[in-house]
Amino acid sequence: MVVGWTKRIFKKFLVRPVSGKRRERYGVLFTLFIFAFVIVLITNLVTLNKNRFVRPAGTKIYFADNISQAHLEIIRQFNQLHAGEIEIVPIDLPFSKFSTNERKELIARSLRSRSSRIDIFAVDQIWVPRFVKWGEPLSKYFMQTDLSRIVPQALQTCYYQNTLIGIPLYIDLGVLYYRRDLLERVPGGRQICERLKTSIAWEELLRFGQEAFAGKPVYLFQGDSYEGLICNYFEILGNMGGEVFQDGKIQFDTPVGRRSAQFMLDLIKKYHFSPPEVTTFNERESYYYALAYDAPFFRGWSSFLKDMPISNRDSVKVRYLDIAMLPHFDQNLPVTIFGGWNLMISKYSTKKLEAYQFLKFVLEEETQKILFETSGYLPILTRLYEDPEIIAKYPYIEYLKKMMATGRHRPMLIEYTKISDILSFYLNKVLKGEMPVESALPLVDETIYGNQPFLR
């Protein structure tokens, strides 16, 4: 239509013979017409293609984890650095609402459905073999020079069958917390504080606690039926000199396996060292109880202090908390279990390169400092444990570095989560007095190696 109209105008003004003055006037009019036509054409083209001139929003990367204050800060900094290109969108699975087991099932359910809704997800380091079938192999993204900077104990948990499947976000250690103010008020308490630093024997700790804090809760641990109970059990087992593998096979119905379970029960029933409530405790519940009832000792993770809300009344008590190696038995060396969380990229993500950019950002020194200083998460970069500035501000980091030498990993098996569910179920029954050790642990081994599905 526009072309036909233009032809008619062309014939009227240029083809018909006209006088000189008229030709000059028509030439001016034609020039104005062409100018107006071009303006209209450009305006229409801009209107039709206006989206080409609008800066596109950043690619959204959905990240599922317990979103702490440190998480929020590193996400904010990353998004600012990549404004208009990549945006990390947090999906909060807080420890205050979901246990580690519940988080595992929520993430597994999403990935099982092949959903691309989650791009990056955090896993307990022991879940890596379980989640490997849903994870993107990462060897092609990271150079060996990047990986050589990482604490070996943390990096080790990111491999499955020699394939890099995750990168560590932070590492954790099982530690003994104690209240300096409570110990210093009782006879022999100051000496005990000194003894704790090099790991105290359980036998000595029991004697002291029963004499100094008779009738009160002395030691708290996590005894609910979940992964935290397994960590406590493996630490007791290790501190007795035991191993979970016998002739290359996991077994719990062994002499040292039974002694370990019996000792945990004795802490409640025989020594009255731990209150019966521990059978319902996860980490946070045990921490809150310890502060509320002034328990002088409790087992916890090294990262807990900065990453949980404390009431004003209890915040004063937190100032008197200190950390020590876990107790050992007889002449055995102290043992702690490694914890920590790793980041994986979903194999179903359609934005893997953008997700990799965030994982790379996590490995930067400044990011690791934010995680440590804001929420207490232990760094996964070796250099930060030797940083004079960090050591001057947080001298206990050198002690934790020494403690890493006593660390052990839980069994890195693809069926580990099934083993953990079975063991925690029966151990919890033992601690509640619902089943004797001699009956429970044979059932653990039978159920692990049986063909029947395990139902709680």
Stockholm file with secondary structure:
# STOCKHOLM 1.0

chainA/1-456         MVVGWTKRIFKKFLVRPVSGKRRERYGVLFTLFIFAFVIVLITNLVTLNKNRFVRPAGTKIYFADNISQAHLEIIRQFNQLHAGEIEIVPIDLPFSKFSTNERKELIARSLRSRSSRIDIFAVDQIWVPRFVKWGEPLSKYFMQTDLSRIVPQALQTCYYQNTLIGIPLYIDLGVLYYRRDLLERVPGGRQICERLKTSIAWEELLRFGQEAFAGKPVYLFQGDSYEGLICNYFEILGNMGGEVFQDGKIQFDTPVGRRSAQFMLDLIKKYHFSPPEVTTFNERESYYYALAYDAPFFRGWSSFLKDMPISNRDSVKVRYLDIAMLPHFDQNLPVTIFGGWNLMISKYSTKKLEAYQFLKFVLEEETQKILFETSGYLPILTRLYEDPEIIAKYPYIEYLKKMMATGRHRPMLIEYTKISDILSFYLNKVLKGEMPVESALPLVDETIYGNQPFLR
#=GR chainA/1-456 SS CHHHHHHHHHIIIIISCCCHHHHHHHHHHHHHHHHHHHHHHHHHHHHHTGGGGSCCCCEEEEEEECCCHHHHHHHHHHHHHTTTTEEEEEEECCTTTCCHHHHHHHHHHHHHTTCSSCSEEEEEGGGHHHHGGGBCCCTTTSCHHHHTTBCHHHHGGGEETTEECCEEEEEEEEEEEEEHHHHTTSTTHHHHHHHHTTCCBHHHHHHHHHHHSTTSCCEECCCSSSHHHHHHHHHHHHHTTCCSEETTEECCSSHHHHHHHHHHHHHHHTSCCSCGGGGGCCHHHHHHHHHHTTCSEEEEETTGGGSSCCCHHHHHHHTTEEEECCCBCTTCCCCEEEEEEEEEEBTTCSCHHHHHHHHHHHTSHHHHHHHHHHHCCBCSBGGGGGCHHHHHHCTHHHHHHHHGGGEECCCCCTTHHHHHHHHHHHHHHHHTTSSCHHHHHHHHHHHHHSSSCCCC
#=GC SS_cons         CHHHHHHHHHIIIIISCCCHHHHHHHHHHHHHHHHHHHHHHHHHHHHHTGGGGSCCCCEEEEEEECCCHHHHHHHHHHHHHTTTTEEEEEEECCTTTCCHHHHHHHHHHHHHTTCSSCSEEEEEGGGHHHHGGGBCCCTTTSCHHHHTTBCHHHHGGGEETTEECCEEEEEEEEEEEEEHHHHTTSTTHHHHHHHHTTCCBHHHHHHHHHHHSTTSCCEECCCSSSHHHHHHHHHHHHHTTCCSEETTEECCSSHHHHHHHHHHHHHHHTSCCSCGGGGGCCHHHHHHHHHHTTCSEEEEETTGGGSSCCCHHHHHHHTTEEEECCCBCTTCCCCEEEEEEEEEEBTTCSCHHHHHHHHHHHTSHHHHHHHHHHHCCBCSBGGGGGCHHHHHHCTHHHHHHHHGGGEECCCCCTTHHHHHHHHHHHHHHHHTTSSCHHHHHHHHHHHHHSSSCCCC
//
